[in-house]
Amino acid sequence: MLTSTILFGQNAYIQVDGEPNLSVYLNSKFKAKTTAELGGCIIENVTPGKNLIKIVKEGFIPFEETITLKPNEVFSYKVKPFIKNKVTIEESGNSGETDKKATIETGKLIIQSVPINIKITIPSIEGISNTTKAKDEWIVNNISAGTCEATFIYNKKVIKKTFEIIGGETTNVFINMLNGDYKTRNTIEDRMKVSAFIDSISDVYKSNPKLKREDYKNNNAKTTNQTINILTTGIVGAFLSKSAKTEPSTEISSENNENPEKYGYNIIISKKNKAEVTDHYNKIVAEIKKFPEIYRNIGAAESIVTDFDVRIKFSLSSKKLFILFESLE
């Protein structure tokens, strides 16, 4: 890579050398298209230091790397050779078989639609142009992370949408061609919601399975012989907002002397607080039901939620509400 120096100003420049019609991004922001006239493109007023440059060519895996610029520098960046996207397409549903295959990399995309039979075009994937979707789920494996543009066609109606693909995650897209309803969701968002819920429960019950045994005792003044008492005031915001102010017995069990991996909290049910504790449990279950099945397991009198680092089990009986925290690391 070649560099030269500019006499005035502190910002840097990037001269991109490459074939025409490449999309150039800097720090996730689109900057320019390369042209034959310039033999690439020039990005002006770049902040010195580390910058992430990304080059995109339709039908190929995008290339990105971090470059370091000095003040007043013209940085010559030569575009690296592109590699063809390699993905597989599959469908799942109950309306026949397909051997349709195409190409992409890194994440996973699942498209559902109403009606099922629509046509899909994704310019960044070679071979996916007016491709017929014939089952409930149209699945793309190994799709490149980044912004993805898709065109959906049903009869003469055309809807274009742009969504993000996150590496190592699954992105779900739903499109209703009849009324235009459109929704996206990805697994990282689901996991963040579950983790936030677990954190809120943990905050209320002062649970942190990563704490050392002595640290846990030091942080809980009422701890004696692996037993503490806590108040249930203000559980998860609106939960138990009236607060029965019960004093549940709390037990800590451990498989070694160093870390208390499991915390078991008993909220004793009395005539005075029975309705409130039961309502508290029902509201927790209602929240857990909102999460994808991979993060939850709901039974008649027991509900479990996990983000794969921590698992919380809620068990309701006529005598108590038992809440068990368990570290999975």
C-alpha positions as CSV (number, residue, x, y, z in Angstrom):
1,M,0.0,0.0,0.0
2,L,1.3,3.5,-0.9
3,T,1.1,6.7,1.0
4,S,1.8,10.3,0.4
5,T,1.5,13.5,2.5
6,I,-0.8,16.5,2.3
7,L,0.6,19.9,3.5
8,F,-2.6,21.3,4.9
9,G,-5.3,20.1,7.4
10,Q,-5.3,17.2,9.8
11,N,-7.8,14.9,8.2
12,A,-6.8,12.0,5.9
13,Y,-7.9,10.7,2.5
14,I,-8.4,7.2,1.2
15,Q,-7.8,6.4,-2.4
16,V,-9.6,3.1,-3.2
17,D,-8.2,1.3,-6.3
18,G,-10.6,-1.2,-7.8
19,E,-13.0,-2.2,-10.6
20,P,-16.1,-0.1,-11.2
21,N,-19.5,-0.4,-9.4
22,L,-18.1,-1.6,-6.0
23,S,-19.8,-0.2,-2.9
24,V,-17.4,1.3,-0.4
25,Y,-18.3,1.7,3.3
26,L,-16.2,3.3,6.0
27,N,-17.1,2.6,9.6
28,S,-20.4,1.0,8.5
29,K,-21.4,4.1,6.5
30,F,-21.7,4.1,2.7
31,K,-19.2,6.5,1.1
32,A,-19.0,6.0,-2.6
33,K,-19.2,3.7,-5.7
34,T,-16.0,3.0,-7.6
35,T,-15.9,4.3,-11.2
36,A,-13.9,3.5,-14.3
37,E,-12.9,7.1,-14.6
38,L,-11.2,7.2,-11.3
39,G,-10.1,3.6,-11.3
40,G,-11.9,3.4,-7.9
41,C,-12.9,6.3,-5.7
42,I,-11.6,8.8,-3.2
43,I,-12.9,9.2,0.4
44,E,-12.2,12.7,1.8
45,N,-12.1,14.1,5.3
46,V,-11.4,10.8,7.1
47,T,-10.5,11.0,10.8
48,P,-7.0,9.8,11.4
49,G,-6.5,6.6,13.4
50,K,-8.2,3.2,13.0
51,N,-11.0,3.0,10.4
52,L,-13.0,0.0,9.2
53,I,-13.3,-0.2,5.4
54,K,-15.7,-2.5,3.7
55,I,-16.0,-3.3,0.0
56,V,-19.1,-4.9,-1.4
57,K,-19.6,-6.5,-4.8
58,E,-22.9,-8.1,-5.8
59,G,-22.9,-11.9,-5.7
60,F,-19.6,-12.0,-3.7
61,I,-18.6,-12.1,0.0
62,P,-18.0,-8.6,1.2
63,F,-14.4,-7.8,2.3
64,E,-13.6,-5.7,5.2
65,E,-10.5,-4.8,7.3
66,T,-9.2,-2.2,9.7
67,I,-6.8,0.3,8.4
68,T,-4.8,2.9,10.3
69,L,-4.5,6.5,8.9
70,K,-2.1,9.2,9.9
71,P,-3.0,12.9,9.9
72,N,-2.6,14.5,6.5
73,E,-2.2,11.2,4.8
74,V,-3.5,10.0,1.4
75,F,-3.9,6.3,2.0
76,S,-3.8,4.0,-1.1
77,Y,-6.1,1.0,-0.6
78,K,-6.1,-1.7,-3.2
79,V,-9.2,-3.9,-3.3
80,K,-8.6,-7.5,-2.5
81,P,-9.8,-10.4,-4.7
82,F,-13.4,-11.3,-4.1
83,I,-14.7,-14.8,-3.2
84,K,-18.1,-16.1,-4.4
85,N,-20.8,-16.3,-1.8
86,K,-21.5,-20.0,-0.9
87,V,-24.9,-20.6,0.7
88,T,-27.6,-23.2,0.6
89,I,-31.3,-22.6,0.3
90,E,-33.9,-24.9,1.8
91,E,-37.6,-24.7,2.5
92,S,-39.7,-26.3,5.2
93,G,-43.5,-26.8,5.2
94,N,-46.1,-29.3,4.0
95,S,-46.4,-28.6,0.3
96,G,-43.9,-30.8,-1.6
97,E,-40.1,-31.1,-1.9
98,T,-37.5,-28.9,-3.5
99,D,-33.8,-29.2,-4.3
100,K,-33.4,-25.5,-4.9
101,K,-29.9,-24.2,-4.0
102,A,-28.2,-20.9,-4.2
103,T,-25.4,-19.0,-2.4
104,I,-24.4,-16.8,0.8
105,E,-22.2,-16.8,4.1
106,T,-22.1,-16.3,7.9
107,G,-25.6,-16.0,9.3
108,K,-29.0,-17.5,8.6
109,L,-32.2,-16.0,7.1
110,I,-35.7,-17.3,7.4
111,I,-38.5,-15.7,5.3
112,Q,-42.2,-16.4,5.9
113,S,-44.9,-14.9,3.8
114,V,-48.7,-14.5,3.3
115,P,-49.5,-16.0,0.9
116,I,-46.8,-18.7,0.9
117,N,-46.2,-18.7,-2.8
118,I,-44.4,-15.5,-3.7
119,K,-41.3,-14.6,-5.7
120,I,-38.1,-13.4,-4.0
121,T,-35.2,-11.5,-5.4
122,I,-32.0,-10.8,-3.4
123,P,-29.4,-9.1,-5.6
124,S,-26.5,-9.9,-3.3
125,I,-27.1,-13.7,-3.8
126,E,-26.2,-15.1,-7.2
127,G,-29.2,-17.0,-8.6
128,I,-31.9,-15.6,-6.4
129,S,-33.9,-13.5,-8.8
130,N,-37.7,-14.1,-9.0
131,T,-37.2,-17.3,-7.1
132,T,-40.4,-19.0,-6.2
133,K,-41.1,-19.6,-2.5
134,A,-43.3,-22.7,-2.2
135,K,-43.3,-23.6,1.5
136,D,-43.9,-21.8,4.8
137,E,-40.3,-21.1,5.6
138,W,-37.7,-20.1,3.0
139,I,-34.3,-20.6,4.6
140,V,-30.9,-19.2,3.6
141,N,-27.9,-20.7,5.4
142,N,-24.5,-19.1,5.6
143,I,-25.6,-15.6,4.5
144,S,-23.1,-12.7,4.6
145,A,-23.5,-10.4,7.5
146,G,-24.5,-6.8,6.8
147,T,-27.3,-5.0,5.1
148,C,-29.5,-7.2,2.8
149,E,-32.0,-5.9,0.2
150,A,-34.8,-8.1,-0.9
151,T,-37.7,-7.7,-3.3
152,F,-41.0,-9.7,-2.8
153,I,-43.5,-10.1,-5.6
154,Y,-47.0,-11.5,-5.5
155,N,-49.1,-11.2,-8.7
156,K,-48.4,-7.6,-9.7
157,K,-47.6,-6.3,-6.2
158,V,-44.0,-5.5,-5.5
159,I,-42.5,-4.8,-2.0
160,K,-38.9,-3.9,-1.4
161,K,-37.3,-4.2,2.1
162,T,-33.9,-3.8,3.6
163,F,-32.8,-5.6,6.8
164,E,-29.7,-6.5,8.7
165,I,-28.0,-9.9,8.8
166,I,-25.9,-10.6,11.9
167,G,-23.1,-13.0,11.8
168,G,-23.7,-16.2,13.7
169,E,-27.3,-15.3,14.3
170,T,-30.7,-16.1,12.7
171,T,-32.8,-13.3,11.1
172,N,-36.5,-13.9,10.7
173,V,-38.5,-11.9,8.1
174,F,-42.3,-12.0,7.8
175,I,-44.0,-10.2,4.9
176,N,-47.7,-10.1,4.2
177,M,-48.2,-9.3,0.6
178,L,-51.9,-8.7,1.0
179,N,-51.8,-5.8,3.5
180,G,-48.1,-4.9,3.5
181,D,-47.4,-6.0,7.1
182,Y,-43.7,-6.5,7.6
183,K,-41.7,-7.7,10.7
184,T,-38.1,-8.7,11.4
185,R,-36.5,-10.4,14.4
186,N,-33.1,-11.9,15.0
187,T,-31.8,-14.3,17.7
188,I,-29.5,-11.9,19.3
189,E,-32.4,-9.6,20.1
190,D,-34.3,-12.5,21.5
191,R,-31.4,-13.5,23.7
192,M,-30.9,-9.9,24.9
193,K,-34.6,-9.7,26.0
194,V,-34.2,-13.0,27.9
195,S,-31.0,-11.8,29.5
196,A,-32.6,-8.5,30.5
197,F,-35.5,-10.4,32.1
198,I,-33.1,-12.7,34.0
199,D,-31.1,-9.7,35.2
200,S,-34.2,-8.0,36.5
201,I,-35.2,-11.0,38.5
202,S,-31.7,-11.4,39.7
203,D,-31.5,-7.8,40.8
204,V,-34.6,-8.2,42.9
205,Y,-33.4,-11.4,44.6
206,K,-29.8,-10.2,44.9
207,S,-28.7,-13.2,42.9
208,N,-25.3,-13.4,41.2
209,P,-24.2,-17.0,40.6
210,K,-20.7,-15.8,39.7
211,L,-20.1,-14.5,43.2
212,K,-17.7,-16.3,45.4
213,R,-19.2,-17.8,48.6
214,E,-17.5,-15.3,50.9
215,D,-18.4,-12.4,48.7
216,Y,-22.0,-13.4,48.7
217,K,-22.1,-13.6,52.5
218,N,-20.3,-10.3,52.8
219,N,-22.8,-8.6,50.5
220,N,-25.8,-10.0,52.4
221,A,-25.8,-9.0,56.0
222,K,-28.6,-11.3,57.0
223,T,-26.8,-14.4,55.7
224,T,-26.1,-17.0,58.4
225,N,-25.4,-20.7,57.9
226,Q,-26.2,-20.4,54.2
227,T,-29.6,-18.9,54.9
228,I,-30.9,-15.3,54.4
229,N,-34.1,-13.4,54.6
230,I,-35.2,-10.8,51.9
231,L,-38.2,-8.7,51.2
232,T,-40.1,-9.1,48.0
233,T,-40.8,-5.4,47.6
234,G,-40.9,-4.1,44.0
235,I,-40.2,-7.4,42.2
236,V,-39.6,-6.7,38.5
237,G,-41.1,-3.3,38.4
238,A,-44.8,-3.8,38.3
239,F,-44.7,-7.2,39.9
240,L,-45.8,-7.2,43.5
241,S,-46.1,-3.4,43.4
242,K,-48.4,-3.5,46.5
243,S,-45.8,-5.8,48.2
244,A,-46.9,-8.2,50.8
245,K,-43.5,-7.7,52.5
246,T,-43.1,-11.4,53.2
247,E,-39.8,-12.6,54.5
248,P,-39.0,-15.7,52.4
249,S,-36.3,-18.1,53.6
250,T,-33.4,-18.3,51.2
251,E,-31.1,-21.2,50.9
252,I,-27.8,-21.5,49.1
253,S,-26.6,-24.9,47.7
254,S,-23.1,-25.4,46.3
255,E,-21.3,-28.3,44.6
256,N,-17.9,-26.9,45.8
257,N,-16.6,-24.7,48.6
258,E,-15.7,-21.8,46.2
259,N,-18.8,-20.8,44.3
260,P,-22.5,-21.1,45.4
261,E,-23.7,-22.1,41.9
262,K,-27.4,-22.5,43.1
263,Y,-29.5,-20.1,45.1
264,G,-32.9,-21.3,46.3
265,Y,-35.4,-18.7,47.5
266,N,-38.6,-19.7,49.3
267,I,-41.4,-17.2,49.5
268,I,-43.7,-18.6,52.1
269,I,-47.4,-18.3,51.2
270,S,-49.9,-17.2,53.9
271,K,-53.6,-16.3,53.8
272,K,-52.5,-12.7,53.8
273,N,-50.2,-12.8,50.8
274,K,-51.5,-15.8,48.8
275,A,-53.3,-13.8,46.1
276,E,-50.4,-11.5,45.6
277,V,-47.7,-14.2,45.4
278,T,-49.9,-16.2,43.0
279,D,-50.4,-13.1,40.9
280,H,-46.7,-12.5,40.9
281,Y,-46.0,-16.0,39.7
282,N,-48.7,-15.8,36.9
283,K,-47.2,-12.5,35.7
284,I,-43.7,-14.0,35.6
285,V,-45.1,-17.0,33.5
286,A,-46.8,-14.5,31.2
287,E,-43.5,-12.8,30.5
288,I,-41.6,-16.1,30.0
289,K,-44.2,-17.2,27.4
290,K,-43.2,-14.3,25.2
291,F,-39.8,-15.8,24.7
292,P,-38.9,-18.4,22.0
293,E,-39.2,-22.0,23.1
294,I,-35.5,-22.5,23.1
295,Y,-35.2,-20.2,26.1
296,R,-38.2,-21.5,28.2
297,N,-40.0,-24.6,29.5
298,I,-43.4,-24.1,31.1
299,G,-45.3,-26.8,33.0
300,A,-48.4,-26.9,35.1
301,A,-46.8,-25.5,38.3
302,E,-43.2,-24.9,37.2
303,S,-41.6,-22.5,34.7
304,I,-38.0,-22.3,33.6
305,V,-36.2,-19.6,31.7
306,T,-32.5,-19.6,30.6
307,D,-30.1,-17.5,28.5
308,F,-27.6,-20.4,28.6
309,D,-25.4,-18.7,31.3
310,V,-28.1,-18.7,34.0
311,R,-31.2,-20.8,34.5
312,I,-34.1,-19.7,36.8
313,K,-36.8,-22.1,37.9
314,F,-40.1,-20.9,39.4
315,S,-42.1,-23.5,41.3
316,L,-45.5,-22.7,42.8
317,S,-47.2,-24.9,45.5
318,S,-49.9,-24.2,48.0
319,K,-47.3,-23.5,50.6
320,K,-44.6,-21.5,48.8
321,L,-43.1,-20.0,45.7
322,F,-39.7,-21.5,45.2
323,I,-37.2,-19.6,42.9
324,L,-34.0,-21.4,42.0
325,F,-31.0,-19.6,40.4
326,E,-28.4,-21.8,38.7
327,S,-25.2,-20.9,37.0
328,L,-24.6,-22.9,33.8
329,E,-21.0,-21.9,33.2
